[in-house]
Amino acid sequence: MATSGARKRARAVSLAGGAALTGRAALTGAEALALRMASLLLRPHPTARPKDVAGVVEWFGAMQAQDAASGLWSLGLRLPGWTQADVQDALERREALRTWPMRGTVHLVPSRDARWMLEVTGVRALAAAGPRRAFLGLSLEEADRAADVLGEALTGGVRMTRPQCQATLHAAGIDTAGQRGYHLLWYVAQKGVTCIAPHVGTEQTFALLDEWVPDPHRPDRDEALGILALRYFRSHGPTTRQDFAGWTGLTAADAKRGIAAAGDALATVTVDGVEAVADPALLDAPRAPVDDVHTLPGFDEYLLGFKDRSLMLAPEHRQAVIPGGNGVFQSTVVHGGRVAGTWKRTLGKTKVKVAVRPLVDLDAATRGRVDAALAAYAAFVGLPGAVAWSAGA
């Protein structure tokens, strides 16, 4: 596809120096939101068409997945026609894995990139873990011994559930009571010894990272920072350098360095006068608002991928989406790129029940489209769906 005039004008020339660029694309907030929804693969994108789990996860670079079911649906809604079983099979094929690469939070990442992502983005989380260990009554020596114990126990292709891992540590004389067990599992994975393998039944499992991914990609640090920047902005942009630093947990200096390393693979634009960064190819996507409807899981990159969520979430709806501000996000109904409601699902043996709470007025036609989107979710989990609406707005 030929490079458009808009893309040429927006091409970044001196991202490293932060120099002001003339003639860059200027977007309104509404235009930026329309493009951002395309970059998030929630609307058609001019170049990105991932066809499998590996492609979707590589496109994003990392996808929030501390809740396993939420992570599965984040993938499923971007792979129309796929079922939950299809996604689970892809994870068993090691197309992606879960670990704690950034901000001490579980993400899905490309399997071959897990090690370097831990090394580049996890170092600050590890350095800051001392006070948490002290609070839990754990020493650094105990944490390192836990890594040795689990490293030995998992050698030879062994997979163990979380209770089995904690029982193994307890048998070795390491106290796992309270939150100690979880912290030790986090620490051992953060050190690159283990990774989270797919669930067996309802149980999370762990495997040795070196055995699960025997041929890791090993870019140097500048290349790694450039990969992070490219993947983040192409899948979340247009957005700011501050959002990139917040997403990765990198310092402001490393965030700037990563953008510079990506070079002219990224472009600068302005959004309501604020400098932002985007994939140049995205500037060929339609900017007109689209009257689309999505039913997204709570921990989706749509909201979790940004520090500034003002384009997608009205301030008066923040409490409904993040009750108590405790970091637990409700699943959202999104209409035209904006949060319009929340939903909760209850999985039974014979059906999945969904309760919808609208946060804005939705007409009967739009409610019908929400019902259809939730029917797609029910098909994904392989159960008939039953939707109930609360009074809401």
N, C-alpha and C positions, 0 to 999 in steps of 0.2 A: 504494500500500500504506500502510495506516495506521501511524503511528509507535507502536511498542510501548512499554509501561511501562519495559522495560529500557533502551530507547534514550533515553527522556526522562530517566531517572535518570542515564544516563551522559553526557548532553550536556555538552560543555565550556562553561564560563561565563567563565572568566578565565584562559585559557591564557597570555596575555602576561605576567600578573603571577605566574604559577606558584602561585596560591593553592590550598590544599588544598580539594578538593570533597567534600562529604558525599554519601552515597547513590550513589556511582558503582558501576558494575558491577565485581564482584570475580570474577576468574577463576583457576582453578587452571592450572598449567602445561599439563596435558593438554587442558583446554578451550581455552586460548589456541592450542595447536598445531593443534587441529581447525579453529579459526577462521582461523588463519594459512594453512593449506593451502587454504581457500576463497578467501582474498584473493589467493593466488598462482595462482588459477584451476586448481588441481589437484583441487579438489572443487567441487560445485555452490555457487554464490554466490547470495544472495537477489536481487540486482539486476544484477550484471555478466554480460553474455552477449555478449562481442565476437564478431563474425562474420567478421572479416577481419584481415589483418596490421596495417592502420592502427589498428583498434580495440584489438587486443592491446597494441601498442606504446604507444598513448596511455594505456591503462589503467595500465600500469607506469610510464610517464614515460620510462624508459630501461631497457634490458635488456642485461646483460653480453654482449659479442659479440666479444672479441678473437680467438676462434677462430670462423671463419665457419661451419663445419659445425655447431658447437655452437649458434650463434645460430639457424641454420635449424631445428634440431630443437626448440629452446626454443619457437619459434613453432609448429611443426608439432604438437607434443603438446598444445597448447592450441587447436588447430583440427582436431578429429577429422575424418578423411576427406581432409584436404589432403595433397598430395604435396610433395616437395622442389621439383619444377618449379613447382607452384602458388605456393609461397612466393617462389621466385626471380622469377616473373613479377610478383608484387605489388611486389617491391623495384624491378624495372625500371619499374613504374608510379609509383615514388617515394612509395609509401605510408609508407615509413620509410627512413632511411639510417643508415650507420655513420660515426661520428666519435669524437673523444676529448673528450667534454664534462666528465667527472668523474674526478678522481684520476689523470689521465694515462692512462686505460684506454679501449679501444674499447667503445662501446655502440651499440646500435640505439636511435634516438630518432625521434619524429615529425618528418617532414621540415621542416615549417613552424616547428618549435620549436628546430631545431639552432642557429641563430645566437644566440638569447637564452640558450640553455643554455650555450653556449661563453662568452658574456660574463659570465654570473653565476657559473658553477662552474669555469670554466677559468682565471680570473685568478690563482688561487693556484698552480696548476701552472706557469703561465708564469713567475710571479715566482720560483719555486723552481728554474727550469731552468738558472740560471747555472752552478752547480757542475758539472752534467752536461756543459754545453757546454765548460767549461774542461777537464774530464777528457778529452773527445773532441778537444780542440784546435780548437774552433770558436769564432769570435767572434760577438757579437750582430749585427755588421754583415754577416757571411757568412750568418747565418740569415735576416736581413731581405732580403738580396739573393736568396736562394733563393726566398723568397715572391714577389718581383718576377718572377724568371725563370719559375717555374711558372705564375704568374698570367697572364703573357703567352703562354706556350706552350699553355695550355689554353683560351684565349679562343676563342669561336666554336663552343661545343658539343663541343670535343675531349675525348676520354677517353683516358688513357694508363695503361698498366700500371705497376707499381712499378719494374721494370727500365727502362722507357722514361723515367719521371720521373728516375731516378737518372742515366741516360745524358744527359738534357737538362741536368741540373745539372753533370755532369762536363764537358760540352761548353762550358759557360759558365765553366769554371775553378774550380768549387766542388768540393772534395775530398769524395767520398762513400764512401771506403773504410771498412771495418770497420762500426761502428755509427753512423757519421756520417750515412749516407744515411737510415737509419730515423729518427734523431732529427730530421733536417731535414723529412722528410715529416710527422712528428708536429707539429713547430713550425708548419709552414705551415697544416696543418689546424686546429691550436689557435688560430691567429690568425684563423680564419674565412675563409681564402682558398680552401681546397679542402675537399672531403668525400670519403669513400670511396664510390664507386659500386659497383654489383654486379659480381661476378666476370665475366670473359669467359673461358670455359673454366675453367682452374684459377688464373688470374691475377687478383689484386686490381687494381681500377682506381681512378683518381682523376678528379674533375671539379671545375670551379669551383662553389663553394657558391652564389654569387649566380645562376649560370645554372641550376644543378640545382633550386634553390628560389627562383624569382623573386618570390614573394609571401610572405615570412616573417612570422610573427606577432611583434609587437614590444610585449610588455607592459612596464610600468615595473618597477623593481626589486622593490618590495614585492609587486606582483601576481605577478611571476615566482617569488619565494620562496614565496608562497602556493600557486601551482600545483605547485611541486616537493613541498611538504609534503603537499598533498592527494593527489597521485598516489602518492607513496611510501607513505603510511600506508594508503591504501585497497587497495594491491596487496601490502603486506607486513605490515600490522598484524594483531593488536595487537603493537606493539614500541615501543622506547624512542626518546627524542629523541637519545640517544647513537648508536643505530644509524642514525638519519636523518643525523646529522652525518657519521658514517663513510661512509655510502653516497654522499652528495653531495660530500664534501670541504669542506663549509662550516664556518665557525667555529661554536662553540657559540652565540654571540650571534645569528648569522644563522639558525641552525637554529631557535632559539626564536622569532625574528622571523617565520619562515615559518609556523610552527604558529599563531602569533597571527593572521597574515594570512588563514589558512584559516578562522578563526572557528569557527562552530558546524557547519561541514561536517565537523569532526572531533570525536571524543569522547575523554575520558580514562577509562581503566579501570585496575584494578590486576591484576597477574599475580603470584600468590604474594607479594602485598604490595608489589610494585615498580610504580611508576607507568608506564603505557604509554599509547599513543595508537592509536586505531583509527577506521575508518569506522563511524559509528553504524549504518548499514544492516547491517553485518556481524554486529551483535549479534542479529539475527533468524535467523542461520544455525544449523544444528544444531551443538551443542557436543560431542555424544557422539563418542568415537573411532570412526573408520571403518576397517575392515580392508581398505584399498585398497592397490594395488601400482602403482608407477610406475618407469619406467626413464628417468632424467633425464640430460641431457648434463652434462659436467663443469662448464662455466661457466654454470650456470643461476642465476637469481635465488633459487632455493630455498636455496642456501647463500651465494652471492656477495652477496646483498642484505643481509647482516647482519654486524655485528662479533661479536655474541654468538650463536653457533650451537648453544648447549647444548640447546635444545629439540629439535633435529633430529639432532645428531651426538654420539654418546657419546665422551668423551675418549679411550677406548682404541682408537677407530677413526679418530682424526684422522690418524695416520701413513699409514694405508692409503688415505685419501681425498686427502690432500695430502702425498705422499711428499717428505720432506726439507724440508717447510715452505717451498717455493720459489714458491708461488703458482700452481702448475699443479695443477688439481683433476681427479681421476678422475671419469668418469661413474659415477653412483650408482644402485643399486637401493634404492628407498624403499618400506618396508612400514609402513602405519599412521602415516605422517608421519615415521618415523625411518629413517636410513640403515641398511640391512641387508646391503649388499654393493656391489661395484663391477663395472663391465663395460668391456670394450674391444672395439672393432670394427675389423675389417680389411676394407676394400672391395676386392673383386676384380672382374673383368670379368663374371663370371656369377653371383656370389653375395656376400653379406655375412656374414662369419664373426664371431661374437661369443663372447668368453670371459668367463664370469661367475665372480666370486670371492665367495662368501657370507662375511659377517662375523659372522653369527649363525646359529643353527640354523633352517633353513626346512624345513617338512614338504613332502611330495610335492605336496600340493594347491597350496601357495603357490609352489613352484617351477614348477608348471604355469602359474600366473598370470604369473610372471615371463617364462616362455617366450612367453606370449601377448602381453605388453607389448612384448617384443623383436620379435615378428612384426609388430606395428604399426609399429615403427621400420623393419623391412625393407621393408614396403609403402611407407612414406614415401620411402625412397631408391630404390624401384622395382627391388629385387633380391630373389631368394629368400634366406631366412635360414638359417643353421646355427649352433646354440647349443651350446657345450660348457661344462660346469661343472667347476670345480676343486674340490679337497677342501674348501678353505675352513675354516669354523668347525667 
